[in-house]
Amino acid sequence: MSKPQQATKSLDFKNSFLDMTELIRSIQRADGNPACFGTAQGYCDQVNCAWRRYCLEKPQQFLNGGKTHEDE
């Protein structure tokens, strides 16, 4: 396989994964909330947002399926 083909194949591999943060922000927009998932720094005034709890806890832990860097 040539280098351009290898590069294209690796790009396809990277694009095959879902960006969970962007997905959740899309859902927030659809629900009429600001698309701010993962930006809260200990406080969030969006009390009706379905994702608020996850924002205020540890979004990275939520996005990694409950695993932390210490678990790896």
PQR file of N, CA, C, O and H, with PARSE charges and radii, in Angstrom:
ATOM      1  N   MET A   1       0.843  -1.171   0.000 -0.4000 1.5000
ATOM      2  CA  MET A   1       0.000   0.000   0.000 -0.0000 2.0000
ATOM      3  C   MET A   1       0.890   1.237   0.000  0.5500 1.7000
ATOM      4  O   MET A   1       1.870   1.302   0.742 -0.5500 1.4000
ATOM      5  N   SER A   2       0.550   2.213  -0.829 -0.4000 1.5000
ATOM      6  CA  SER A   2       1.356   3.428  -0.927 -0.0000 2.0000
ATOM      7  C   SER A   2       1.123   4.321   0.292  0.5500 1.7000
ATOM      8  O   SER A   2       0.150   4.145   1.026 -0.5500 1.4000
ATOM      9  H   SER A   2      -0.246   2.160  -1.432  0.4000 1.0000
ATOM     10  N   LYS A   3       2.020   5.274   0.498 -0.4000 1.5000
ATOM     11  CA  LYS A   3       1.906   6.187   1.643 -0.0000 2.0000
ATOM     12  C   LYS A   3       0.605   6.982   1.609  0.5500 1.7000
ATOM     13  O   LYS A   3      -0.040   7.108   2.650 -0.5500 1.4000
ATOM     14  H   LYS A   3       2.810   5.418  -0.098  0.4000 1.0000
ATOM     15  N   PRO A   4       0.179   7.533   0.449 -0.5600 1.5000
ATOM     16  CA  PRO A   4      -1.104   8.241   0.444  0.2800 2.0000
ATOM     17  C   PRO A   4      -2.275   7.338   0.829  0.5500 1.7000
ATOM     18  O   PRO A   4      -3.190   7.775   1.527 -0.5500 1.4000
ATOM     19  N   GLN A   5      -2.250   6.087   0.382 -0.4000 1.5000
ATOM     20  CA  GLN A   5      -3.319   5.161   0.744 -0.0000 2.0000
ATOM     21  C   GLN A   5      -3.300   4.884   2.243  0.5500 1.7000
ATOM     22  O   GLN A   5      -4.352   4.797   2.876 -0.5500 1.4000
ATOM     23  H   GLN A   5      -1.506   5.733  -0.185  0.4000 1.0000
ATOM     24  N   GLN A   6      -2.106   4.745   2.807 -0.4000 1.5000
ATOM     25  CA  GLN A   6      -1.996   4.506   4.251 -0.0000 2.0000
ATOM     26  C   GLN A   6      -2.519   5.710   5.031  0.5500 1.7000
ATOM     27  O   GLN A   6      -3.214   5.553   6.035 -0.5500 1.4000
ATOM     28  H   GLN A   6      -1.252   4.815   2.293  0.4000 1.0000
ATOM     29  N   ALA A   7      -2.180   6.909   4.565 -0.4000 1.5000
ATOM     30  CA  ALA A   7      -2.636   8.118   5.240 -0.0000 2.0000
ATOM     31  C   ALA A   7      -4.159   8.223   5.190  0.5500 1.7000
ATOM     32  O   ALA A   7      -4.800   8.562   6.185 -0.5500 1.4000
ATOM     33  H   ALA A   7      -1.615   7.037   3.750  0.4000 1.0000
ATOM     34  N   THR A   8      -4.727   7.931   4.031 -0.4000 1.5000
ATOM     35  CA  THR A   8      -6.179   7.975   3.882 -0.0000 2.0000
ATOM     36  C   THR A   8      -6.842   6.941   4.773  0.5500 1.7000
ATOM     37  O   THR A   8      -7.867   7.220   5.396 -0.5500 1.4000
ATOM     38  H   THR A   8      -4.207   7.656   3.222  0.4000 1.0000
ATOM     39  N   LYS A   9      -6.265   5.752   4.837 -0.4000 1.5000
ATOM     40  CA  LYS A   9      -6.829   4.696   5.677 -0.0000 2.0000
ATOM     41  C   LYS A   9      -6.795   5.111   7.146  0.5500 1.7000
ATOM     42  O   LYS A   9      -7.759   4.861   7.870 -0.5500 1.4000
ATOM     43  H   LYS A   9      -5.432   5.526   4.332  0.4000 1.0000
ATOM     44  N   SER A  10      -5.711   5.739   7.605 -0.4000 1.5000
ATOM     45  CA  SER A  10      -5.632   6.156   9.004 -0.0000 2.0000
ATOM     46  C   SER A  10      -6.624   7.283   9.290  0.5500 1.7000
ATOM     47  O   SER A  10      -7.171   7.346  10.390 -0.5500 1.4000
ATOM     48  H   SER A  10      -4.928   5.942   7.017  0.4000 1.0000
ATOM     49  N   LEU A  11      -6.867   8.172   8.329 -0.4000 1.5000
ATOM     50  CA  LEU A  11      -7.868   9.219   8.511 -0.0000 2.0000
ATOM     51  C   LEU A  11      -9.259   8.613   8.619  0.5500 1.7000
ATOM     52  O   LEU A  11     -10.053   9.036   9.460 -0.5500 1.4000
ATOM     53  H   LEU A  11      -6.423   8.121   7.434  0.4000 1.0000
ATOM     54  N   ASP A  12      -9.564   7.629   7.782 -0.4000 1.5000
ATOM     55  CA  ASP A  12     -10.859   6.960   7.852 -0.0000 2.0000
ATOM     56  C   ASP A  12     -11.041   6.305   9.210  0.5500 1.7000
ATOM     57  O   ASP A  12     -12.135   6.345   9.773 -0.5500 1.4000
ATOM     58  H   ASP A  12      -8.919   7.285   7.100  0.4000 1.0000
ATOM     59  N   PHE A  13      -9.995   5.708   9.740 -0.4000 1.5000
ATOM     60  CA  PHE A  13     -10.061   5.068  11.050 -0.0000 2.0000
ATOM     61  C   PHE A  13     -10.382   6.101  12.124  0.5500 1.7000
ATOM     62  O   PHE A  13     -11.244   5.866  12.971 -0.5500 1.4000
ATOM     63  H   PHE A  13      -9.106   5.676   9.283  0.4000 1.0000
ATOM     64  N   LYS A  14      -9.695   7.247  12.095 -0.4000 1.5000
ATOM     65  CA  LYS A  14      -9.929   8.291  13.088 -0.0000 2.0000
ATOM     66  C   LYS A  14     -11.347   8.843  12.973  0.5500 1.7000
ATOM     67  O   LYS A  14     -11.972   9.144  13.990 -0.5500 1.4000
ATOM     68  H   LYS A  14      -8.995   7.438  11.406  0.4000 1.0000
ATOM     69  N   ASN A  15     -11.860   8.978  11.762 -0.4000 1.5000
ATOM     70  CA  ASN A  15     -13.189   9.534  11.550 -0.0000 2.0000
ATOM     71  C   ASN A  15     -14.296   8.546  11.886  0.5500 1.7000
ATOM     72  O   ASN A  15     -15.463   8.933  11.948 -0.5500 1.4000
ATOM     73  H   ASN A  15     -11.352   8.734  10.936  0.4000 1.0000
ATOM     74  N   SER A  16     -13.959   7.286  12.103 -0.4000 1.5000
ATOM     75  CA  SER A  16     -14.984   6.298  12.395 -0.0000 2.0000
ATOM     76  C   SER A  16     -15.437   6.346  13.854  0.5500 1.7000
ATOM     77  O   SER A  16     -16.409   5.685  14.217 -0.5500 1.4000
ATOM     78  H   SER A  16     -13.011   6.972  12.052  0.4000 1.0000
ATOM     79  N   PHE A  17     -14.753   7.113  14.686 -0.4000 1.5000
ATOM     80  CA  PHE A  17     -15.130   7.241  16.088 -0.0000 2.0000
ATOM     81  C   PHE A  17     -16.021   8.456  16.287  0.5500 1.7000
ATOM     82  O   PHE A  17     -15.859   9.476  15.617 -0.5500 1.4000
ATOM     83  H   PHE A  17     -13.963   7.650  14.391  0.4000 1.0000
ATOM     84  N   LEU A  18     -16.952   8.337  17.204 -0.4000 1.5000
ATOM     85  CA  LEU A  18     -17.903   9.388  17.498 -0.0000 2.0000
ATOM     86  C   LEU A  18     -17.315  10.342  18.523  0.5500 1.7000
ATOM     87  O   LEU A  18     -16.763   9.911  19.535 -0.5500 1.4000
ATOM     88  H   LEU A  18     -17.083   7.508  17.748  0.4000 1.0000
ATOM     89  N   ASP A  19     -17.431  11.625  18.267 -0.4000 1.5000
ATOM     90  CA  ASP A  19     -17.008  12.636  19.230 -0.0000 2.0000
ATOM     91  C   ASP A  19     -18.178  12.849  20.197  0.5500 1.7000
ATOM     92  O   ASP A  19     -19.130  13.566  19.887 -0.5500 1.4000
ATOM     93  H   ASP A  19     -17.880  11.975  17.445  0.4000 1.0000
ATOM     94  N   MET A  20     -18.094  12.224  21.352 -0.4000 1.5000
ATOM     95  CA  MET A  20     -19.191  12.246  22.318 -0.0000 2.0000
ATOM     96  C   MET A  20     -19.527  13.665  22.782  0.5500 1.7000
ATOM     97  O   MET A  20     -20.700  13.989  22.971 -0.5500 1.4000
ATOM     98  H   MET A  20     -17.321  11.641  21.603  0.4000 1.0000
ATOM     99  N   THR A  21     -18.526  14.503  22.966 -0.4000 1.5000
ATOM    100  CA  THR A  21     -18.780  15.871  23.401 -0.0000 2.0000
ATOM    101  C   THR A  21     -19.619  16.603  22.366  0.5500 1.7000
ATOM    102  O   THR A  21     -20.590  17.274  22.717 -0.5500 1.4000
ATOM    103  H   THR A  21     -17.573  14.240  22.813  0.4000 1.0000
ATOM    104  N   GLU A  22     -19.259  16.482  21.099 -0.4000 1.5000
ATOM    105  CA  GLU A  22     -20.027  17.152  20.042 -0.0000 2.0000
ATOM    106  C   GLU A  22     -21.428  16.556  19.914  0.5500 1.7000
ATOM    107  O   GLU A  22     -22.383  17.285  19.648 -0.5500 1.4000
ATOM    108  H   GLU A  22     -18.471  15.937  20.814  0.4000 1.0000
ATOM    109  N   LEU A  23     -21.562  15.258  20.098 -0.4000 1.5000
ATOM    110  CA  LEU A  23     -22.879  14.624  20.063 -0.0000 2.0000
ATOM    111  C   LEU A  23     -23.768  15.192  21.171  0.5500 1.7000
ATOM    112  O   LEU A  23     -24.917  15.555  20.919 -0.5500 1.4000
ATOM    113  H   LEU A  23     -20.786  14.665  20.314  0.4000 1.0000
ATOM    114  N   ILE A  24     -23.247  15.269  22.379 -0.4000 1.5000
ATOM    115  CA  ILE A  24     -24.024  15.785  23.503 -0.0000 2.0000
ATOM    116  C   ILE A  24     -24.368  17.252  23.278  0.5500 1.7000
ATOM    117  O   ILE A  24     -25.481  17.675  23.588 -0.5500 1.4000
ATOM    118  H   ILE A  24     -22.314  14.975  22.584  0.4000 1.0000
ATOM    119  N   ARG A  25     -23.438  18.033  22.746 -0.4000 1.5000
ATOM    120  CA  ARG A  25     -23.728  19.437  22.456 -0.0000 2.0000
ATOM    121  C   ARG A  25     -24.813  19.573  21.389  0.5500 1.7000
ATOM    122  O   ARG A  25     -25.622  20.498  21.446 -0.5500 1.4000
ATOM    123  H   ARG A  25     -22.533  17.690  22.494  0.4000 1.0000
ATOM    124  N   SER A  26     -24.837  18.671  20.429 -0.4000 1.5000
ATOM    125  CA  SER A  26     -25.911  18.677  19.421 -0.0000 2.0000
ATOM    126  C   SER A  26     -27.261  18.399  20.071  0.5500 1.7000
ATOM    127  O   SER A  26     -28.265  19.025  19.732 -0.5500 1.4000
ATOM    128  H   SER A  26     -24.180  17.919  20.382  0.4000 1.0000
ATOM    129  N   ILE A  27     -27.275  17.459  21.006 -0.4000 1.5000
ATOM    130  CA  ILE A  27     -28.508  17.146  21.728 -0.0000 2.0000
ATOM    131  C   ILE A  27     -28.938  18.357  22.559  0.5500 1.7000
ATOM    132  O   ILE A  27     -30.125  18.676  22.627 -0.5500 1.4000
ATOM    133  H   ILE A  27     -26.459  16.951  21.282  0.4000 1.0000
ATOM    134  N   GLN A  28     -27.980  19.025  23.186 -0.4000 1.5000
ATOM    135  CA  GLN A  28     -28.308  20.217  23.964 -0.0000 2.0000
ATOM    136  C   GLN A  28     -28.964  21.276  23.081  0.5500 1.7000
ATOM    137  O   GLN A  28     -29.965  21.877  23.470 -0.5500 1.4000
ATOM    138  H   GLN A  28     -27.016  18.766  23.131  0.4000 1.0000
ATOM    139  N   ARG A  29     -28.406  21.502  21.901 -0.4000 1.5000
ATOM    140  CA  ARG A  29     -28.996  22.484  20.980 -0.0000 2.0000
ATOM    141  C   ARG A  29     -30.410  22.081  20.597  0.5500 1.7000
ATOM    142  O   ARG A  29     -31.310  22.921  20.579 -0.5500 1.4000
ATOM    143  H   ARG A  29     -27.593  21.013  21.585  0.4000 1.0000
ATOM    144  N   ALA A  30     -30.615  20.808  20.291 -0.4000 1.5000
ATOM    145  CA  ALA A  30     -31.935  20.315  19.899 -0.0000 2.0000
ATOM    146  C   ALA A  30     -32.948  20.470  21.032  0.5500 1.7000
ATOM    147  O   ALA A  30     -34.136  20.671  20.783 -0.5500 1.4000
ATOM    148  H   ALA A  30     -29.884  20.126  20.306  0.4000 1.0000
ATOM    149  N   ASP A  31     -32.478  20.375  22.275 -0.4000 1.5000
ATOM    150  CA  ASP A  31     -33.345  20.526  23.438 -0.0000 2.0000
ATOM    151  C   ASP A  31     -33.571  21.990  23.818  0.5500 1.7000
ATOM    152  O   ASP A  31     -34.304  22.277  24.765 -0.5500 1.4000
ATOM    153  H   ASP A  31     -31.512  20.211  22.478  0.4000 1.0000
ATOM    154  N   GLY A  32     -32.950  22.910  23.089 -0.4000 1.5000
ATOM    155  CA  GLY A  32     -33.119  24.333  23.369 -0.0000 2.0000
ATOM    156  C   GLY A  32     -32.194  24.869  24.437  0.5500 1.7000
ATOM    157  O   GLY A  32     -32.429  25.952  24.974 -0.5500 1.4000
ATOM    158  H   GLY A  32     -32.356  22.677  22.320  0.4000 1.0000
ATOM    159  N   ASN A  33     -31.154  24.135  24.752 -0.4000 1.5000
ATOM    160  CA  ASN A  33     -30.167  24.570  25.743 -0.0000 2.0000
ATOM    161  C   ASN A  33     -28.901  25.047  25.035  0.5500 1.7000
ATOM    162  O   ASN A  33     -28.677  24.707  23.874 -0.5500 1.4000
ATOM    163  H   ASN A  33     -30.963  23.255  24.315  0.4000 1.0000
ATOM    164  N   PRO A  34     -28.073  25.832  25.724 -0.5600 1.5000
ATOM    165  CA  PRO A  34     -26.782  26.204  25.151  0.2800 2.0000
ATOM    166  C   PRO A  34     -25.926  24.948  24.948  0.5500 1.7000
ATOM    167  O   PRO A  34     -25.984  24.017  25.751 -0.5500 1.4000
ATOM    168  N   ALA A  35     -25.152  24.929  23.897 -0.4000 1.5000
ATOM    169  CA  ALA A  35     -24.271  23.788  23.608 -0.0000 2.0000
ATOM    170  C   ALA A  35     -22.969  23.973  24.382  0.5500 1.7000
ATOM    171  O   ALA A  35     -21.959  24.412  23.833 -0.5500 1.4000
ATOM    172  H   ALA A  35     -25.105  25.686  23.245  0.4000 1.0000
ATOM    173  N   CYS A  36     -23.016  23.632  25.664 -0.4000 1.5000
ATOM    174  CA  CYS A  36     -21.882  23.948  26.537 -0.0000 2.0000
ATOM    175  C   CYS A  36     -21.330  22.739  27.289  0.5500 1.7000
ATOM    176  O   CYS A  36     -20.564  22.911  28.238 -0.5500 1.4000
ATOM    177  H   CYS A  36     -23.837  23.275  26.110  0.4000 1.0000
ATOM    178  N   PHE A  37     -21.698  21.529  26.893 -0.4000 1.5000
ATOM    179  CA  PHE A  37     -21.269  20.347  27.641 -0.0000 2.0000
ATOM    180  C   PHE A  37     -19.750  20.332  27.815  0.5500 1.7000
ATOM    181  O   PHE A  37     -18.997  20.538  26.863 -0.5500 1.4000
ATOM    182  H   PHE A  37     -22.320  21.390  26.123  0.4000 1.0000
ATOM    183  N   GLY A  38     -19.327  20.085  29.040 -0.4000 1.5000
ATOM    184  CA  GLY A  38     -17.903  19.957  29.333 -0.0000 2.0000
ATOM    185  C   GLY A  38     -17.206  21.271  29.601  0.5500 1.7000
ATOM    186  O   GLY A  38     -15.994  21.285  29.812 -0.5500 1.4000
ATOM    187  H   GLY A  38     -19.939  19.918  29.812  0.4000 1.0000
ATOM    188  N   THR A  39     -17.937  22.382  29.599 -0.4000 1.5000
ATOM    189  CA  THR A  39     -17.287  23.667  29.833 -0.0000 2.0000
ATOM    190  C   THR A  39     -17.530  24.213  31.237  0.5500 1.7000
ATOM    191  O   THR A  39     -16.880  25.177  31.641 -0.5500 1.4000
ATOM    192  H   THR A  39     -18.922  22.371  29.427  0.4000 1.0000
ATOM    193  N   ALA A  40     -18.456  23.613  31.985 -0.4000 1.5000
ATOM    194  CA  ALA A  40     -18.749  24.077  33.350 -0.0000 2.0000
ATOM    195  C   ALA A  40     -17.523  23.888  34.231  0.5500 1.7000
ATOM    196  O   ALA A  40     -16.822  22.879  34.148 -0.5500 1.4000
ATOM    197  H   ALA A  40     -18.984  22.830  31.657  0.4000 1.0000
ATOM    198  N   GLN A  41     -17.287  24.868  35.062 -0.4000 1.5000
ATOM    199  CA  GLN A  41     -16.163  24.781  35.997 -0.0000 2.0000
ATOM    200  C   GLN A  41     -16.685  24.874  37.418  0.5500 1.7000
ATOM    201  O   GLN A  41     -16.386  25.813  38.155 -0.5500 1.4000
ATOM    202  H   GLN A  41     -17.856  25.688  35.130  0.4000 1.0000
ATOM    203  N   GLY A  42     -17.483  23.859  37.786 -0.4000 1.5000
ATOM    204  CA  GLY A  42     -18.013  23.797  39.135 -0.0000 2.0000
ATOM    205  C   GLY A  42     -19.373  24.443  39.306  0.5500 1.7000
ATOM    206  O   GLY A  42     -19.987  24.290  40.361 -0.5500 1.4000
ATOM    207  H   GLY A  42     -17.726  23.096  37.187  0.4000 1.0000
ATOM    208  N   TYR A  43     -19.869  25.162  38.304 -0.4000 1.5000
ATOM    209  CA  TYR A  43     -21.166  25.816  38.398 -0.0000 2.0000
ATOM    210  C   TYR A  43     -21.845  25.789  37.037  0.5500 1.7000
ATOM    211  O   TYR A  43     -21.207  25.997  36.004 -0.5500 1.4000
ATOM    212  H   TYR A  43     -19.371  25.286  37.446  0.4000 1.0000
ATOM    213  N   CYS A  44     -23.152  25.529  37.053 -0.4000 1.5000
ATOM    214  CA  CYS A  44     -23.943  25.551  35.821 -0.0000 2.0000
ATOM    215  C   CYS A  44     -25.332  26.082  36.162  0.5500 1.7000
ATOM    216  O   CYS A  44     -26.000  25.564  37.058 -0.5500 1.4000
ATOM    217  H   CYS A  44     -23.670  25.360  37.891  0.4000 1.0000
ATOM    218  N   ASP A  45     -25.760  27.114  35.447 -0.4000 1.5000
ATOM    219  CA  ASP A  45     -27.080  27.695  35.709 -0.0000 2.0000
ATOM    220  C   ASP A  45     -28.171  27.082  34.826  0.5500 1.7000
ATOM    221  O   ASP A  45     -29.318  27.529  34.868 -0.5500 1.4000
ATOM    222  H   ASP A  45     -25.218  27.535  34.720  0.4000 1.0000
ATOM    223  N   GLN A  46     -27.835  26.081  34.038 -0.4000 1.5000
ATOM    224  CA  GLN A  46     -28.799  25.421  33.157 -0.0000 2.0000
ATOM    225  C   GLN A  46     -29.464  24.268  33.899  0.5500 1.7000
ATOM    226  O   GLN A  46     -29.173  23.101  33.635 -0.5500 1.4000
ATOM    227  H   GLN A  46     -26.904  25.718  34.003  0.4000 1.0000
ATOM    228  N   VAL A  47     -30.356  24.597  34.827 -0.4000 1.5000
ATOM    229  CA  VAL A  47     -30.931  23.585  35.721 -0.0000 2.0000
ATOM    230  C   VAL A  47     -31.834  22.594  35.005  0.5500 1.7000
ATOM    231  O   VAL A  47     -32.076  21.512  35.540 -0.5500 1.4000
ATOM    232  H   VAL A  47     -30.593  25.544  35.042  0.4000 1.0000
ATOM    233  N   ASN A  48     -32.342  22.910  33.826 -0.4000 1.5000
ATOM    234  CA  ASN A  48     -33.224  22.006  33.091 -0.0000 2.0000
ATOM    235  C   ASN A  48     -32.492  21.158  32.046  0.5500 1.7000
ATOM    236  O   ASN A  48     -33.127  20.382  31.332 -0.5500 1.4000
ATOM    237  H   ASN A  48     -32.145  23.788  33.391  0.4000 1.0000
ATOM    238  N   CYS A  49     -31.213  21.290  31.950 -0.4000 1.5000
ATOM    239  CA  CYS A  49     -30.445  20.529  30.968 -0.0000 2.0000
ATOM    240  C   CYS A  49     -30.258  19.087  31.446  0.5500 1.7000
ATOM    241  O   CYS A  49     -29.853  18.842  32.582 -0.5500 1.4000
ATOM    242  H   CYS A  49     -30.697  21.920  32.530  0.4000 1.0000
ATOM    243  N   ALA A  50     -30.558  18.153  30.567 -0.4000 1.5000
ATOM    244  CA  ALA A  50     -30.440  16.732  30.911 -0.0000 2.0000
ATOM    245  C   ALA A  50     -28.992  16.314  31.178  0.5500 1.7000
ATOM    246  O   ALA A  50     -28.760  15.295  31.829 -0.5500 1.4000
ATOM    247  H   ALA A  50     -30.888  18.352  29.644  0.4000 1.0000
ATOM    248  N   TRP A  51     -28.037  17.068  30.697 -0.4000 1.5000
ATOM    249  CA  TRP A  51     -26.616  16.703  30.830 -0.0000 2.0000
ATOM    250  C   TRP A  51     -25.926  17.418  31.975  0.5500 1.7000
ATOM    251  O   TRP A  51     -24.735  17.204  32.202 -0.5500 1.4000
ATOM    252  H   TRP A  51     -28.226  17.896  30.169  0.4000 1.0000
ATOM    253  N   ARG A  52     -26.636  18.255  32.696 -0.4000 1.5000
ATOM    254  CA  ARG A  52     -26.044  19.085  33.750 -0.0000 2.0000
ATOM    255  C   ARG A  52     -25.269  18.256  34.773  0.5500 1.7000
ATOM    256  O   ARG A  52     -24.141  18.595  35.131 -0.5500 1.4000
ATOM    257  H   ARG A  52     -27.603  18.429  32.512  0.4000 1.0000
ATOM    258  N   ARG A  53     -25.871  17.191  35.229 -0.4000 1.5000
ATOM    259  CA  ARG A  53     -25.218  16.345  36.247 -0.0000 2.0000
ATOM    260  C   ARG A  53     -23.852  15.853  35.769  0.5500 1.7000
ATOM    261  O   ARG A  53     -22.882  15.856  36.527 -0.5500 1.4000
ATOM    262  H   ARG A  53     -26.788  16.916  34.938  0.4000 1.0000
ATOM    263  N   TYR A  54     -23.786  15.436  34.517 -0.4000 1.5000
ATOM    264  CA  TYR A  54     -22.529  14.916  33.975 -0.0000 2.0000
ATOM    265  C   TYR A  54     -21.499  16.025  33.796  0.5500 1.7000
ATOM    266  O   TYR A  54     -20.300  15.800  33.962 -0.5500 1.4000
ATOM    267  H   TYR A  54     -24.573  15.434  33.901  0.4000 1.0000
ATOM    268  N   CYS A  55     -21.967  17.211  33.460 -0.4000 1.5000
ATOM    269  CA  CYS A  55     -21.056  18.351  33.324 -0.0000 2.0000
ATOM    270  C   CYS A  55     -20.412  18.699  34.658  0.5500 1.7000
ATOM    271  O   CYS A  55     -19.212  18.961  34.741 -0.5500 1.4000
ATOM    272  H   CYS A  55     -22.941  17.394  33.325  0.4000 1.0000
ATOM    273  N   LEU A  56     -21.231  18.695  35.692 -0.4000 1.5000
ATOM    274  CA  LEU A  56     -20.738  19.121  36.993 -0.0000 2.0000
ATOM    275  C   LEU A  56     -19.908  18.051  37.685  0.5500 1.7000
ATOM    276  O   LEU A  56     -19.086  18.352  38.551 -0.5500 1.4000
ATOM    277  H   LEU A  56     -22.206  18.482  35.625  0.4000 1.0000
ATOM    278  N   GLU A  57     -20.128  16.806  37.298 -0.4000 1.5000
ATOM    279  CA  GLU A  57     -19.303  15.745  37.868 -0.0000 2.0000
ATOM    280  C   GLU A  57     -17.986  15.720  37.111  0.5500 1.7000
ATOM    281  O   GLU A  57     -17.276  16.724  37.062 -0.5500 1.4000
ATOM    282  H   GLU A  57     -20.795  16.562  36.595  0.4000 1.0000
ATOM    283  N   LYS A  58     -17.661  14.597  36.530 -0.4000 1.5000
ATOM    284  CA  LYS A  58     -16.409  14.478  35.797 -0.0000 2.0000
ATOM    285  C   LYS A  58     -16.730  14.079  34.364  0.5500 1.7000
ATOM    286  O   LYS A  58     -16.843  12.887  34.077 -0.5500 1.4000
ATOM    287  H   LYS A  58     -18.237  13.781  36.570  0.4000 1.0000
ATOM    288  N   PRO A  59     -16.882  15.048  33.450 -0.5600 1.5000
ATOM    289  CA  PRO A  59     -17.251  14.708  32.084  0.2800 2.0000
ATOM    290  C   PRO A  59     -16.282  13.731  31.429  0.5500 1.7000
ATOM    291  O   PRO A  59     -16.712  12.871  30.660 -0.5500 1.4000
ATOM    292  N   GLN A  60     -15.000  13.838  31.711 -0.4000 1.5000
ATOM    293  CA  GLN A  60     -14.041  12.924  31.090 -0.0000 2.0000
ATOM    294  C   GLN A  60     -14.284  11.497  31.545  0.5500 1.7000
ATOM    295  O   GLN A  60     -14.158  10.558  30.758 -0.5500 1.4000
ATOM    296  H   GLN A  60     -14.651  14.536  32.335  0.4000 1.0000
ATOM    297  N   GLN A  61     -14.630  11.332  32.808 -0.4000 1.5000
ATOM    298  CA  GLN A  61     -14.920   9.992  33.316 -0.0000 2.0000
ATOM    299  C   GLN A  61     -16.170   9.448  32.632  0.5500 1.7000
ATOM    300  O   GLN A  61     -16.210   8.272  32.267 -0.5500 1.4000
ATOM    301  H   GLN A  61     -14.732  12.094  33.447  0.4000 1.0000
ATOM    302  N   PHE A  62     -17.196  10.292  32.453 -0.4000 1.5000
ATOM    303  CA  PHE A  62     -18.415   9.888  31.763 -0.0000 2.0000
ATOM    304  C   PHE A  62     -18.101   9.495  30.322  0.5500 1.7000
ATOM    305  O   PHE A  62     -18.587   8.472  29.839 -0.5500 1.4000
ATOM    306  H   PHE A  62     -17.163  11.246  32.749  0.4000 1.0000
ATOM    307  N   LEU A  63     -17.306  10.287  29.644 -0.4000 1.5000
ATOM    308  CA  LEU A  63     -17.005  10.036  28.237 -0.0000 2.0000
ATOM    309  C   LEU A  63     -16.115   8.818  28.042  0.5500 1.7000
ATOM    310  O   LEU A  63     -16.124   8.222  26.965 -0.5500 1.4000
ATOM    311  H   LEU A  63     -16.911  11.117  30.036  0.4000 1.0000
ATOM    312  N   ASN A  64     -15.351   8.436  29.051 -0.4000 1.5000
ATOM    313  CA  ASN A  64     -14.466   7.277  28.949 -0.0000 2.0000
ATOM    314  C   ASN A  64     -15.122   6.009  29.480  0.5500 1.7000
ATOM    315  O   ASN A  64     -14.423   5.050  29.806 -0.5500 1.4000
ATOM    316  H   ASN A  64     -15.344   8.920  29.926  0.4000 1.0000
ATOM    317  N   GLY A  65     -16.421   5.985  29.573 -0.4000 1.5000
ATOM    318  CA  GLY A  65     -17.126   4.795  30.046 -0.0000 2.0000
ATOM    319  C   GLY A  65     -16.897   4.520  31.526  0.5500 1.7000
ATOM    320  O   GLY A  65     -16.935   3.365  31.950 -0.5500 1.4000
ATOM    321  H   GLY A  65     -16.988   6.764  29.308  0.4000 1.0000
ATOM    322  N   GLY A  66     -16.661   5.563  32.317 -0.4000 1.5000
ATOM    323  CA  GLY A  66     -16.481   5.388  33.744 -0.0000 2.0000
ATOM    324  C   GLY A  66     -15.033   5.137  34.152  0.5500 1.7000
ATOM    325  O   GLY A  66     -14.732   5.031  35.341 -0.5500 1.4000
ATOM    326  H   GLY A  66     -16.630   6.501  31.973  0.4000 1.0000
ATOM    327  N   LYS A  67     -14.141   5.042  33.176 -0.4000 1.5000
ATOM    328  CA  LYS A  67     -12.735   4.787  33.488 -0.0000 2.0000
ATOM    329  C   LYS A  67     -12.000   6.103  33.679  0.5500 1.7000
ATOM    330  O   LYS A  67     -12.276   7.085  32.991 -0.5500 1.4000
ATOM    331  H   LYS A  67     -14.385   5.129  32.211  0.4000 1.0000
ATOM    332  N   THR A  68     -11.077   6.116  34.603 -0.4000 1.5000
ATOM    333  CA  THR A  68     -10.200   7.262  34.783 -0.0000 2.0000
ATOM    334  C   THR A  68      -8.813   6.862  34.303  0.5500 1.7000
ATOM    335  O   THR A  68      -8.552   5.692  34.025 -0.5500 1.4000
ATOM    336  H   THR A  68     -10.852   5.318  35.162  0.4000 1.0000
ATOM    337  N   HIS A  69      -7.936   7.839  34.209 -0.4000 1.5000
ATOM    338  CA  HIS A  69      -6.566   7.537  33.780 -0.0000 2.0000
ATOM    339  C   HIS A  69      -5.883   6.605  34.768  0.5500 1.7000
ATOM    340  O   HIS A  69      -5.004   5.831  34.387 -0.5500 1.4000
ATOM    341  H   HIS A  69      -8.148   8.790  34.434  0.4000 1.0000
ATOM    342  N   GLU A  70      -6.281   6.674  36.033 -0.4000 1.5000
ATOM    343  CA  GLU A  70      -5.692   5.788  37.037 -0.0000 2.0000
ATOM    344  C   GLU A  70      -6.081   4.341  36.810  0.5500 1.7000
ATOM    345  O   GLU A  70      -5.338   3.434  37.185 -0.5500 1.4000
ATOM    346  H   GLU A  70      -6.995   7.303  36.342  0.4000 1.0000
ATOM    347  N   ASP A  71      -7.269   4.105  36.183 -0.4000 1.5000
ATOM    348  CA  ASP A  71      -7.751   2.746  35.946 -0.0000 2.0000
ATOM    349  C   ASP A  71      -6.994   2.048  34.814  0.5500 1.7000
ATOM    350  O   ASP A  71      -6.985   0.820  34.726 -0.5500 1.4000
ATOM    351  H   ASP A  71      -7.872   4.841  35.878  0.4000 1.0000
ATOM    352  N   GLU A  72      -6.370   2.835  33.963 -0.4000 1.5000
ATOM    353  CA  GLU A  72      -5.714   2.252  32.765 -0.0000 2.0000
ATOM    354  C   GLU A  72      -4.382   1.638  33.087  0.5500 1.7000
ATOM    355  O   GLU A  72      -3.713   1.113  32.197 -0.5500 1.4000
ATOM    356  H   GLU A  72      -6.377   3.832  34.034  0.4000 1.0000
TER
END
